[in-house]
Amino acid sequence: MALTDLAIRTAKPDEKPRKLVDEKGMYLLIQTTGAKLWRMNYRFDGKQKTLALGSYPETSLGQARDKRDEARKKLAQDIDPGEQRKLEKQERRTSLANTFEVIARDWMKVRGKEWSEEYAGKTRACMERHAFPSIGSKPIKDISAPELLAMLRAIEKRGTVDMAHRIQQHCGAVFRYAISTGIADADPTPAFTERYQRSKLSTMLP
């Protein structure tokens, strides 16, 4: 018999964890602490597995069922929903660890050994002021040429054309460093480097 909101709200904890069964492998696990956790049992490659679907009341009965149905669709496509979730979490962690700022600071640390203290300080300062606020928090592999061009245009509008050119060069070096370390696949700066060197940045834009 399917669960109801009333049954869920009024369910009390016991001396041991207990289950309130819903449908299609889903159930509500009631902990001795009173916590109510949505779970789904399923089989994949002959193995019994359990998928977490959230907690009540943060995840409602309807929302838990929607998650269960999505998981069942994946199973129908021969995809393990639990393993896919692990991969997605790992990808998110990797993206956060490989933002433009993280990679740029690593590049400055490595290359800084070859620079004078003055040049290293100026490079760090201009990146922190002009590049990081715009693209620093973005995964480096997701940054496109139009995004970089928009950033450079904003720098130029502040009356610092030379700084825009300098930031463009630094960004290109960061991307090439990321490619050499296997973090990025491409450097988007060549898409506009030649045109930028020939004329002001504003002449490239509509």
C-alpha positions in Angstrom: 0.0 0.0 0.0 1.4 3.4 -1.0 2.4 5.9 1.6 0.4 9.1 2.4 1.6 12.4 3.7 -0.5 11.9 6.9 1.2 8.6 7.6 4.6 10.1 7.1 4.0 13.1 9.3 2.6 11.1 12.1 5.2 8.3 12.0 7.2 8.1 15.2 10.6 6.6 15.8 11.1 3.3 17.5 13.8 1.6 19.5 15.3 0.4 16.2 15.3 1.9 12.7 12.1 1.0 10.8 10.8 1.3 7.3 7.5 2.6 5.9 7.2 1.0 2.4 5.9 3.0 -0.5 6.0 1.5 -4.1 8.5 0.4 -6.7 11.3 -0.2 -4.2 11.0 3.1 -2.4 10.6 3.4 1.4 11.0 5.8 4.3 13.6 4.9 6.8 12.8 6.2 10.2 15.9 6.4 12.4 15.8 6.1 16.2 16.7 9.9 16.3 13.5 10.7 14.5 15.2 11.5 11.2 13.1 10.3 8.2 15.2 9.3 5.1 14.0 8.4 1.6 15.6 5.3 0.2 15.2 3.1 -2.8 16.3 -0.5 -3.2 17.3 -1.8 -6.6 19.3 -4.4 -8.3 22.1 -3.9 -10.8 24.3 -6.5 -12.4 22.8 -9.0 -10.0 23.7 -6.9 -6.9 21.3 -5.5 -4.3 21.9 -1.7 -3.9 20.3 1.2 -2.1 19.9 4.8 -3.4 19.4 7.8 -1.1 16.6 10.0 -2.3 16.7 12.8 0.3 15.2 13.4 3.7 11.7 14.3 4.9 10.3 17.0 5.1 13.0 18.7 2.9 12.2 16.2 0.2 8.4 15.7 0.0 6.7 12.4 -0.9 6.0 13.6 -4.4 9.6 14.8 -4.9 11.0 11.5 -3.6 8.8 9.6 -6.1 10.0 11.8 -8.9 13.6 10.9 -8.0 12.7 7.2 -7.8 11.1 7.3 -11.2 14.2 9.0 -12.7 16.4 6.3 -11.2 14.1 3.6 -12.6 14.5 5.3 -16.1 18.2 5.1 -15.8 18.0 1.4 -14.8 15.9 0.8 -17.9 18.8 2.2 -19.9 21.2 -0.1 -18.1 22.7 2.8 -16.1 23.4 2.4 -12.4 21.9 5.5 -10.8 24.0 5.2 -7.7 27.3 5.0 -9.7 26.2 7.8 -12.0 25.6 10.0 -8.9 29.1 9.3 -7.7 30.6 10.2 -11.0 28.6 13.5 -11.1 29.8 14.4 -7.6 33.4 13.7 -8.6 33.0 15.8 -11.7 31.6 18.7 -9.6 34.5 18.4 -7.2 37.0 18.3 -10.1 35.4 21.4 -11.6 35.6 23.3 -8.3 39.2 22.3 -8.0 40.0 23.4 -11.6 38.6 26.9 -11.7 40.5 29.5 -13.7 41.7 31.2 -10.5 43.0 28.0 -9.0 44.9 27.1 -12.2 46.1 30.7 -12.7 47.6 30.8 -9.2 49.3 27.5 -9.8 50.7 28.8 -13.0 52.0 32.0 -11.3 53.6 29.8 -8.6 55.4 27.6 -11.1 56.4 30.4 -13.5 57.1 32.9 -10.7 60.3 31.0 -10.0 61.6 32.5 -13.3 60.3 36.0 -12.7 61.6 38.9 -10.7 59.8 39.7 -7.5 58.5 42.9 -9.0 57.1 41.3 -12.1 55.5 38.4 -10.1 53.8 41.0 -7.9 52.5 43.0 -10.8 51.2 39.9 -12.6 49.4 38.7 -9.5 47.9 42.1 -8.8 46.5 42.6 -12.3 45.0 39.1 -12.4 43.4 39.6 -9.1 41.9 42.9 -10.1 40.9 42.3 -13.7 40.6 38.6 -14.4 39.5 36.7 -11.3 36.4 38.8 -10.5 35.1 37.9 -14.0 36.1 34.4 -14.7 38.1 33.2 -11.7 35.3 31.0 -10.2 34.5 29.3 -13.5 35.9 25.8 -14.4 38.7 26.6 -16.8 37.6 24.1 -19.4 34.2 25.8 -19.7 35.5 29.3 -20.4 34.9 30.4 -24.0 36.4 33.0 -26.3 33.3 35.2 -26.2 33.5 35.2 -22.4 37.1 36.3 -22.5 36.4 38.9 -25.1 33.6 40.4 -23.0 36.0 40.6 -20.0 38.7 42.3 -22.1 36.2 44.7 -23.5 35.1 45.7 -20.0 38.8 46.3 -19.1 39.3 48.4 -22.2 36.2 50.5 -21.4 37.8 51.5 -18.1 40.5 53.2 -20.3 43.1 50.5 -19.8 43.8 49.1 -23.3 47.3 48.1 -22.5 46.0 46.2 -19.4 43.4 44.4 -21.6 46.2 43.3 -23.9 48.3 42.2 -20.9 45.5 40.2 -19.3 44.8 38.6 -22.7 48.4 37.4 -22.8 48.3 36.1 -19.3 45.1 34.2 -19.9 46.5 32.6 -22.9 49.5 31.4 -20.8 47.2 30.1 -18.1 45.2 28.1 -20.7 48.3 26.7 -22.3 49.6 25.7 -18.8 46.2 24.0 -18.1 46.5 22.1 -21.4 50.0 20.9 -20.6 48.8 19.5 -17.3 45.8 17.8 -18.8 43.2 20.0 -17.2 41.9 21.9 -20.3 41.5 20.8 -23.9 41.9 24.1 -25.7 43.1 27.7 -25.5 40.3 30.1 -26.7 42.6 33.1 -26.9 43.9 32.5 -30.4 40.3 33.2 -31.7 40.9 36.9 -31.2 44.6 37.4 -30.5 45.7 38.5 -34.0 42.8 40.9 -34.4 43.4 42.4 -30.9 47.0 43.0 -31.8 46.0 44.8 -35.0 43.5 47.1 -33.5 41.6 48.2 -30.4 39.4 45.6 -28.9 36.3 47.6 -29.5 36.7 47.3 -33.3 36.2 43.5 -33.0 32.8 43.8 -31.4 29.4 44.7 -32.8 
